[in-house]
Amino acid sequence: MLTVTDINYIRQEVNIKGRSYSGVAKQMDKDPRTIQKYADKEDWNEVKHKQTRKGRVMDSVKPIIDQWLKEDMRKKKKFRRTSKRIFDQLVSDYGFKGADRTVREYVSKRKVELLDETVNAALPLEAKPGTAQVDFGEAPFKHNGEIIDLPYLVLSFPYSNAFYFQVFQSQNRECFLEGLRRIFHYIGGVPKAIRFDNLTPAVKKVLPNGERELTEEFQNFVFHYGFQAEFCNPASGNEKGHVEAMVKYIRNNFLLPEIPFSDIEDLNKSFWQAAEKDRERKHYQKERQIAELYLEDKDSLYQLPAKEYHCVRLEEVKADKYGYIKADNKIYSTSPRFAKCEVLARLSFDKVEILTKKHELIIEHRRLYGKQNKSMEWQPYLNLMAKRPTAIKYTSFYEQLPEEWQTYLEQCTVPEKQEALRLLSVLLKEHDFTYATQALTTASENGHPSVDSIKQVFYQLINGRGQRKEIQIKGMVPPLPTATRGLDHYDQFFQKGGVS
């Protein structure tokens, strides 16, 4: 079993230095197939190659080869052109008359030079195209009338002075990785090297000699996207001074005073354009447009992997006797049939999915942040309650029902309770208690309602029709003429001559 250090070394030697699988395998005393497996793993994406010489016949095709090599440097080693393939393309597409040996020597030399440029691009304080810095900031926002402080993740490019940012509910691991993933896929590439502070979502422990023990999720994220993760020395935030300056710049120019919002994702969508519009100005030192410099950053990005990374964390947890589980000190319901059972909690930045040991979905919750500590999904519990309606009043679940439903159930007969609980079980599959309680309140305006009437009002509400009101007659209705019986009107008719 290879360690993280071994895997990093293989990636560095094969994908960065361009060494052969067999060469690395011999050095590490491993099977070459093992080296190839970890160097070429599809979910990890890195780059680099080899060495040699030059020749006059090459002058006209050097720019073409350089462009191809730069394109290939963004790809995994197994997807790059070989020297032979480059030679064949030059012959077929450009009528090249030189020898294949001349091409091989030039390609080898240029790969070494380009590799040196890439390595230097990753030096901590160098502002090279395609390198980035990342940090969190914090700003006040107005959510549904309440002022709350929220973190925002910033990724900045020191070379061009460009940046992107996204707001989240927390600085936890899932929000951190989601922010990076989101930015990578929005810009269509991955920075070659990214400098971080020793953020808790990324660094588990700072080791002697500058080493870092990374969290498992972050290490896999780095492998997946293939960038070089660099970290500041402890208490040396100046080593990522660019992003720290950008954190302040973003807060002062985009987030103050408090921005009101109801949906955080709608808010984040507006920040992509805000960040790009900010580039319509000159760099503070280079006297060139930031938008123009950013194109050089973008041209130096690594290629995105074929699949997006799933920013989730899986935890084994045990439900209590009520079927509740605890994740990140927040309580989430499962189902009565999983009481005292082991289940899996799959946490993403915005939801918590509870699964069986076979990874079958039991229930899904919106992830809790802030003061809210408990999320209850009633639907799985209601069928059980319907089987024992007389005992419901003595359960903890009954106490958590909305007060309107407690009052209604107290007034129900046993069969009505069963019907009402079964109805709730159906209604709450796709809706929360809001509509169900509103339907109960409306249906109760004319006294104790039947379950069918609650159901009718509920579907009127969700279909946007509401309850139908009684027809109100306005003004006085004129009196109708008195109706008479008998044949007198016929006599009168014939006395006047009848029909002519």
C-alpha positions, 0 to 999 in steps of 0.5 A: 500500500503506497503512502500519500508521500509515495503517491506525491513522489510518483506524481512529481517524478512521472508527471512533473519530471517525465521519468519513465514508469520503470525508472521510478519503479526500480528506484522505489522497488515497486512494480512498474504497473503500480507506478503507472496506476498512480501516475495515470489515475483518471481522477487525478490530473497533473503534468510534465516531461524530458530532455536534449539538443537543436538544429538550423532546420528547426528554426521554422517549426520551433514556435509550432513545437513550443506551442504543442508542448505548452498545450501538452504540459496542461495534460496528463503524461499519457495524453501528451504527444510523443516526439515521434508523433510531433515529427509525424505531424510536422511532416504531414501538416507542415512539410518538414524536411528535417530528421526525426532525431533533430526533432527528438533532441529539440523536444527533449531540451524544450521539455526541460526548459519548460519544466524549469519554468513550471517549477519556478512558477510554483515558488512561494513569492513569485507572481507567475501566470497560472499560479493562485492564492486562496483564503477566507474573509468575513463580511456582514449580510442581511438575511431575511431582515437579520444581520449575520456574518458569513465567510467568503472564499477568495481565489486570487491570481497575483500575476494579473491581479484578478480574483473570484469569490463565493459566499458560504455558510461556514468555513468547514471542509465541504464549503472550502472544497466546494468553493475551489471546485466551483471556481475551477469549473467556472474558469475552465481550468486549474491553477498550477500551484495554489498557496494556502494558509494552514487552513483547518479544512486542508491541514490536519497537522503541521509537521517538522521540516515544513511538512503538512499532514493534510485532511483526507478529503483535501489530499484527494481533491489535490490528486483529483485536480492535479495542482501543487498545494503550497502552505505558508510557514506558521505566523507568516501570512505575508507569504500570501499577501496578495490574497489577503489584500484581495480579501479586504478589497472585495469586502470594501468594494463589493460587500459593504454595506450589508447586502440583503439576500434570501437565497445565497446561491442567487447571491453567488451567481451575481459575484461572477460578473462582479469580479470580471467587471472589476478587471476593466482597469489597469494593473497597479504596477504593470500599466496593462489592463487586468483583463488582458493579464488574466488571459495569460493566467488562463492560458497557463491553467491546467486542463480540468479532469473529465469528472468533477470532484464530489465535495462530500464527507462520509461518516459512520454514525449510530442512531439513538432510540428515536432514530436521530443521528448527530453530525457536526453537533447538529441533530438529524432524523432518520426513520424509526426502523433505524433506531439504534442502528449504524447508518452513514451520513454523507455531508456536502456543503448544503445537505446531509444525506443519510444512507444505509450501510449499502448506500441506499438513501433513507432521508435527505436534510438541508444542512444546518448552520448557525443557531438551528440545531435540529432538523426533523423530517416527519414523513418516515415517522408518521406511518408508524404513528398511524398504527398506534394513534392512541400512544402518539400523545406520549411520544417525543415526536408528538411534542414536536408537532406544530401546535395546530396539529396537536390540537386537531389530533386531540379532537379526533376520533381514533379512526380520524387520527389514523386517517390524519397521520396517513394523510400527513405521511403523504403530504410531507413527502414533497412539502414541509409542514407549512402548507399542511398547517395552513390547510388545517387552519383554513379548513378549520374555519367552519369547525372541526374539519374532515381529513378529506377537507384538509386534503382538498384545501392543501392541494388548492393551496399548492396549486395556487387556488386557495380556498374557494370563498362563499358567493356574496350577493351584492345589493337588493334582488328585484321581486319576481312577478307572482306566479298564477295557475289556471287557464284564465290567460288562455280565455283572454287570448281567445277573446282577443281573436287568437292567432290570425 
